[in-house]
Amino acid sequence: MQNLWVLTEERPKNSVVKTILEEYCREYNAAISVNDSLKIKPIFANGVFTFDYAVENISITDIGKITIKIVSGNSSFVDYLLVRSENVPDDHSVSGILMAIEETKTGDDGSRNTAVYQRASKFVYIDNYCPNAKKYMLYNEEMTPDAERMPTATNVFGTGMMLTLGVRFIGKTMGSAFKAFTSIDELIAKKGEMHLPNSTNVPILIKKISDNEITVSGRLVKNDTLSHDPNIGGLSLIGATLRKLGWQGKITITRHGLKQEYITKTRGRNKGLYLFAKLGMSLDGITMPANVSMPEAYWNYSETSEKVASILLHLTAQYAGIHGIYENHAGCERGYYRRGNGSLFALPKKDAAGVNLYLPDLVLRNDTDKEIYLIEGKKIETLSKGLEEIEDYGSIENEYITPDYPAYKISRWLSIFGGEKAALPHPHVLLYVAAGGKVILNPNAPAAIKSAFRAVGLAV
């Protein structure tokens, strides 16, 4: 029997996984039965973590198991891949990928370029590896519902390009303003109608210079490197849309601000260069490196990152009803902070004194025992750095957590991944996950955390 495998760089959310599986059933005419209490459970075998998570309380016709695996992208990776296969997908394989899903909670009130352009470029990138996978932009809006806003011009323009490329939208109110482009002239005209930025910025403008050349202006330099991610996304999205609409001539990027020495030094190893080369786009005044090619592998299993331990801790706690109120797992999207009244809040970069606000990778709230756990995730080789960092949590505790949760006792911990230690590496380490999957929980761990790990099969 076929199984479904959800591959993700993110800490998988119950609601998002449920939405993806429901969309799979709509697309492939499968019947689905979902219990409202869908759960994600870490899988242990003989006391060893398998690096897999089972999706419980859901059944789909002709599908056996539904399993989540944490992966890492090698460059520009979407948030979720859905694979249908009898066996576990081989590392790096793109066989059996049915759906590619980018999840975002960023709306027009956040960064417009990040919400539209930067994320959309991931769909351009993945076409090199699995062009037949169905592509989705999933809006997991946690703040103001999208329907309550008037869409910005950037939103309308970027969404139109994604629709042209065949991207489907979930959780976004698709009013009459959002439609695919039908011609190159329409695309150019629509961009020309948009408000220009102030004079210190380089506007993104599309101009048809001749029957064989279109120019697209946009700043790509940041800190003397090709690393302006929103504009890399925006310009590659424009290039892909032009190609989709049938443009076969030159596409030249102007006013980019890049220098030849940097481009030469990269030897073609840069996300922007991968995308521009794939789309046949050139940089004005720059000689592009020869033989620019995409990385061979699109993804790999994530069994070396510190987030292996911090996500395991998060999902085990969640399975037992212990809530996460903030998360910023390594390589994952930074979450909102949940205040005591239930509202969500984007934590600032500075504290009240103007000093950098040091944030944990995970904050858990145990309502039964009135406890809050601040956890810093680290690899075994950076344990000492983690011990230093948890000493800097005074501002988040004093300015946010204590005022919001005055009745809760706060404690600071580390989650550690890597190596093959026979014992817990330090008294402040709450959870240690060895490279082979052996899990050691601190004997002085809070009772609720011990109970949570017992519930998923770890002998504590």
C-alpha positions in Angstrom: 0.0 0.0 0.0 1.1 3.6 -0.7 2.0 5.9 2.1 2.2 9.6 2.3 5.4 11.4 3.5 5.4 15.0 4.5 8.9 16.5 4.2 9.4 19.8 5.9 12.1 22.3 7.1 9.6 23.8 9.5 8.2 22.7 12.8 5.1 21.0 11.4 1.9 22.5 12.6 -1.2 20.4 13.0 -3.5 22.8 11.1 -1.1 23.1 8.2 -0.6 19.3 7.9 -4.4 18.8 8.0 -4.9 21.4 5.3 -2.2 19.8 3.0 -3.8 16.4 3.4 -7.3 17.8 2.7 -5.9 19.4 -0.5 -4.3 16.1 -1.5 -7.7 14.4 -1.2 -9.4 17.1 -3.2 -6.8 16.9 -6.0 -6.7 13.1 -6.1 -10.3 12.3 -5.4 -9.6 10.5 -2.2 -11.9 10.2 0.8 -10.6 11.5 4.1 -11.7 11.1 7.7 -10.2 13.7 10.1 -10.6 13.8 13.8 -10.6 17.3 15.1 -7.8 16.2 17.5 -5.3 15.4 14.7 -2.0 14.9 16.5 1.6 14.6 15.5 3.5 12.0 17.5 7.3 11.3 17.6 8.1 7.7 16.8 10.4 5.7 19.1 11.6 2.2 18.5 13.2 0.3 21.4 13.7 3.6 23.2 15.5 5.3 20.2 14.0 8.2 18.3 13.6 7.3 14.6 13.6 10.9 13.4 10.0 10.3 12.2 6.6 11.7 13.3 3.3 9.9 12.9 0.2 11.8 11.9 -2.6 10.4 14.1 -6.4 10.5 13.9 -6.7 10.8 10.2 -7.4 8.2 7.5 -7.3 8.5 3.7 -8.5 5.9 1.2 -5.8 3.7 -0.3 -3.1 5.3 2.0 -1.5 3.5 4.8 0.8 5.5 7.0 1.2 9.3 7.0 4.6 10.2 8.3 6.5 13.5 8.7 10.2 13.8 8.3 12.3 16.9 9.0 14.6 17.9 6.1 16.8 20.7 5.0 16.9 22.4 1.6 20.2 22.9 -0.2 19.4 26.4 -1.3 15.9 27.8 -1.9 13.5 25.2 -0.5 9.7 25.3 -0.1 8.3 24.7 3.4 6.6 21.3 2.6 6.8 18.5 0.1 4.2 15.8 -0.1 5.4 12.5 -1.4 3.4 9.4 -2.2 5.5 6.2 -2.0 5.3 2.7 -0.6 8.7 3.1 1.0 10.5 6.0 2.8 11.8 8.5 0.2 15.5 8.1 -0.5 17.7 11.0 0.7 17.8 13.7 -2.0 15.1 12.0 -4.2 12.5 14.0 -6.1 10.6 10.9 -7.2 7.0 10.8 -6.1 6.8 14.4 -5.1 3.2 15.4 -5.8 2.8 18.8 -4.1 5.2 21.6 -3.1 3.8 24.0 -0.5 5.1 27.3 0.7 3.5 28.4 3.9 3.4 32.0 5.0 1.8 34.0 7.8 3.1 37.3 6.3 0.4 39.5 4.9 0.4 43.0 3.5 1.0 44.5 7.0 4.3 42.7 7.0 7.1 43.0 4.4 5.3 43.1 1.1 8.4 42.0 -0.9 9.0 39.1 1.5 5.4 38.0 1.5 5.1 38.0 -2.3 8.4 38.1 -4.2 10.9 36.3 -2.0 8.6 33.4 -1.3 7.4 33.1 -4.9 11.0 32.6 -6.2 11.0 29.2 -4.5 8.4 28.0 -7.1 10.7 29.1 -9.8 13.6 27.3 -8.2 11.9 24.0 -7.6 10.9 23.8 -11.3 14.4 22.6 -12.0 13.9 19.5 -9.9 10.3 18.5 -10.1 8.5 20.6 -12.7 5.3 18.5 -12.6 4.7 18.9 -8.8 1.6 21.0 -8.1 2.6 24.2 -6.4 0.7 25.9 -3.6 1.0 29.1 -1.5 -0.7 28.4 1.8 -1.6 31.4 3.9 -1.6 30.5 7.6 -2.6 34.0 8.7 -2.4 34.3 12.4 -3.0 38.0 12.8 -5.6 40.1 10.8 -7.5 38.0 8.3 -6.6 38.7 4.7 -10.2 39.3 3.8 -10.2 42.4 6.0 -7.5 44.2 4.0 -7.5 46.0 0.7 -4.7 44.2 -1.2 -1.7 46.3 -2.1 -0.4 46.8 -5.6 2.6 44.6 -4.8 0.3 41.8 -3.6 -1.9 42.0 -6.7 1.1 42.1 -9.1 3.0 39.3 -7.4 -0.1 37.1 -7.0 -0.9 37.6 -10.7 2.5 36.4 -11.7 2.2 33.3 -9.5 -1.2 32.5 -11.0 0.4 32.8 -14.4 3.0 30.2 -13.4 0.2 27.9 -12.1 0.6 28.4 -8.4 -2.5 27.6 -6.4 -3.6 29.5 -3.3 -5.0 28.2 -0.1 -6.3 30.4 2.7 -6.1 33.6 0.7 -9.2 35.6 -0.3 -9.0 35.6 -4.1 -11.1 38.6 -5.2 -11.5 39.9 -8.7 -8.2 41.9 -8.4 -6.2 38.7 -8.5 -5.9 37.2 -12.0 -3.2 35.6 -14.2 -1.6 37.7 -16.8 -2.5 36.9 -20.4 0.2 38.9 -22.3 3.6 40.4 -21.9 2.3 43.9 -22.7 -0.3 43.5 -19.9 2.5 42.5 -17.4 4.6 45.5 -18.4 1.7 47.9 -18.2 0.5 46.6 -14.8 4.0 47.1 -13.3 4.2 50.6 -14.8 1.0 51.6 -13.0 2.5 50.9 -9.6 3.6 53.7 -7.3 7.4 54.3 -7.4 9.5 54.1 -4.3 11.3 57.2 -2.9 14.3 58.5 -4.9 16.9 56.6 -2.8 15.6 53.3 -3.9 15.9 51.6 -7.3 12.4 50.9 -8.7 11.6 47.6 -10.3 10.6 48.6 -13.8 10.0 46.5 -16.9 10.8 48.0 -20.3 10.6 46.5 -23.8 13.7 47.9 -25.5 13.3 46.1 -28.8 11.7 43.1 -30.3 14.6 41.1 -28.8 15.3 42.7 -25.5 13.4 43.5 -22.3 15.1 45.2 -19.3 14.1 44.8 -15.7 15.7 47.2 -13.2 16.2 46.3 -9.5 18.9 46.6 -6.9 20.5 43.2 -6.1 23.5 44.2 -4.1 23.6 44.0 -0.3 26.8 44.3 1.7 28.7 44.1 -1.7 27.2 40.7 -2.4 24.3 39.3 -4.5 22.1 38.8 -1.5 19.1 41.1 -1.8 16.6 38.2 -1.3 13.3 40.1 -1.9 14.6 41.5 -5.2 16.2 38.3 -6.3 12.8 36.8 -5.8 11.0 39.6 -7.5 13.2 39.8 -10.6 13.4 36.0 -11.0 9.6 35.9 -10.7 9.2 38.5 -13.4 11.7 36.6 -15.6 9.8 33.4 -15.2 6.5 35.1 -16.0 7.9 36.6 -19.1 9.1 33.2 -20.3 5.8 31.6 -19.4 4.1 34.3 -21.5 6.3 33.3 -24.5 9.2 35.8 -24.4 12.2 34.2 -26.1 14.5 37.3 -26.4 17.0 38.7 -24.0 16.1 39.7 -20.4 18.7 42.1 -19.0 18.7 43.2 -15.3 19.8 46.8 -15.0 20.7 49.1 -12.1 21.6 46.1 -9.9 24.6 47.6 -8.2 26.8 44.5 -8.5 30.5 44.4 -9.3 32.2 41.9 -11.6 34.8 40.8 -9.0 32.0 39.5 -6.7 30.3 37.6 -9.5 33.6 36.1 -10.6 34.5 35.1 -7.1 31.2 33.2 -6.6 32.0 30.9 -9.6 28.3 30.7 -10.1 27.5 29.4 -6.6 24.7 31.7 -5.6 20.9 31.3 -5.5 20.4 34.4 -7.6 22.8 33.3 -10.3 21.1 29.9 -10.4 17.7 31.4 -11.0 18.9 34.0 -13.5 20.9 31.4 -15.5 18.0 29.0 -15.5 15.7 31.8 -16.9 18.3 33.1 -19.4 18.6 36.5 -17.6 21.8 38.5 -17.8 23.2 41.3 -15.5 23.9 44.5 -17.3 27.7 45.2 -17.5 28.5 41.8 -15.9 30.1 38.8 -17.6 28.2 35.8 -16.1 30.2 32.8 -14.9 30.4 30.0 -17.3 28.4 26.8 -16.6 26.2 28.1 -13.8 24.3 25.0 -12.7 21.9 24.3 -9.9 23.0 22.1 -6.9 22.5 18.4 -7.7 20.3 17.8 -4.7 17.2 19.8 -3.9 16.9 18.6 -0.3 18.4 16.2 2.3 17.4 14.7 5.6 18.0 17.0 8.5 19.9 14.8 11.0 22.7 17.2 11.8 20.9 20.4 12.9 20.2 21.6 16.4 16.5 21.8 15.5 16.3 18.0 15.6 16.2 18.2 19.4 14.3 21.4 19.8 11.5 20.3 17.4 11.3 16.9 19.1 10.9 18.6 22.4 8.3 21.0 21.0 6.2 18.3 19.4 6.4 15.9 22.3 5.2 18.7 24.7 2.5 19.6 22.3 1.3 16.0 22.0 0.8 16.1 25.8 -1.1 19.4 25.8 1.8 21.7 26.7 1.5 24.8 24.5 4.2 26.6 22.6 4.0 30.4 23.0 7.0 31.3 21.0 9.3 29.5 18.6 12.3 30.2 16.4 13.8 26.8 15.6 17.0 26.9 13.6 16.3 27.4 9.9 12.6 27.8 10.5 10.3 30.8 10.3 10.2 32.9 13.4 6.9 32.7 15.2 4.8 35.3 17.0 4.8 35.5 20.8 1.4 34.6 22.4 0.5 37.0 25.2 -1.4 36.1 28.3 -4.6 37.3 26.8 -4.2 35.0 23.8 -3.3 37.8 21.3 -0.2 37.4 19.1 2.7 39.8 19.0 5.8 40.2 16.9 8.6 40.6 19.4 10.9 43.5 18.7 14.6 43.3 18.0 15.6 45.5 20.9 14.6 45.5 24.6 13.4 48.6 26.5 17.1 49.7 27.0 17.8 49.6 23.3 19.9 46.4 23.6 19.4 43.4 21.4 16.5 41.3 22.8 17.9 37.8 23.2 15.2 35.2 22.3 15.0 31.5 23.1 14.5 29.0 20.3 11.4 27.7 22.1 9.1 28.9 24.9 6.7 26.3 26.3 3.7 27.0 28.7 2.5 24.3 31.1 -0.9 25.5 32.4 -1.4 22.5 34.7 1.6 23.3 36.9 1.8 27.0 36.0 5.4 26.7 34.5 7.1 28.3 31.6 10.2 26.7 30.0 12.7 28.8 28.0 14.8 26.5 25.8 17.8 27.3 23.7 18.6 24.7 21.0 22.3 23.9 20.3 24.5 21.3 18.8 26.8 19.4 21.2 29.8 21.3 20.0 28.2 24.7 20.9 26.9 23.7 24.3 29.1 26.2 26.1 27.8 29.0 23.9 24.2 28.0 24.7 25.0 28.1 28.5 26.1 31.7 28.0 23.1 32.6 25.9 20.5 31.4 28.5 22.0 34.0 30.9 20.8 36.8 28.6 17.1 36.0 28.8 16.4 38.6 31.5 14.8 41.1 29.2 12.3 38.8 27.6 11.4 37.4 31.0 11.0 40.8 32.7 9.4 42.8 29.8 7.1 40.1 28.4 6.7 36.7 30.1 6.4 37.8 33.7 3.9 40.6 33.0 1.9 38.3 30.8 2.1 35.2 33.0 2.6 36.5 36.6 1.5 33.3 38.2 4.0 31.1 36.3 7.4 29.9 37.4 10.0 30.4 34.7 13.0 28.1 34.1 15.8 28.1 31.5 17.1 25.1 29.7 19.0 23.8 26.7 18.1 21.1 24.1 21.2 19.5 22.6 21.7 17.4 19.5 24.7 15.5 18.2 27.5 13.2 19.1 27.1 9.9 21.0 27.4 10.8 24.7 26.5 8.1 27.3 25.2 10.6 29.7 23.5 14.0 29.8 26.2 16.6 28.9 25.2 19.3 31.5 22.7 19.8 34.4 21.1 22.7 32.4 20.4 20.4 29.4 16.8 19.4 29.5 17.0 17.1 26.5 19.9 15.5 24.8 19.4 13.7 21.4 22.4 11.8 20.2 23.2 11.6 16.5 22.0 8.0 16.4 18.6 8.8 18.0 19.3 7.9 21.6 17.4 10.3 23.8 18.3 11.3 27.4 16.0 13.4 29.5 17.3 15.3 32.5 16.4 13.4 35.7 15.5 16.8 37.2 13.2 17.7 34.3 9.8 19.2 35.1 7.3 16.4 35.9 5.1 17.5 33.0 8.0 17.1 30.5 8.8 13.6 31.9 5.2 12.6 31.5 5.1 13.9 27.9 8.0 11.8 26.9 6.6 8.7 28.6 3.4 9.2 26.5 5.4 8.9 23.3 7.3 5.8 24.3 10.5 7.0 26.0 11.4 5.2 29.3 12.0 8.0 31.8 
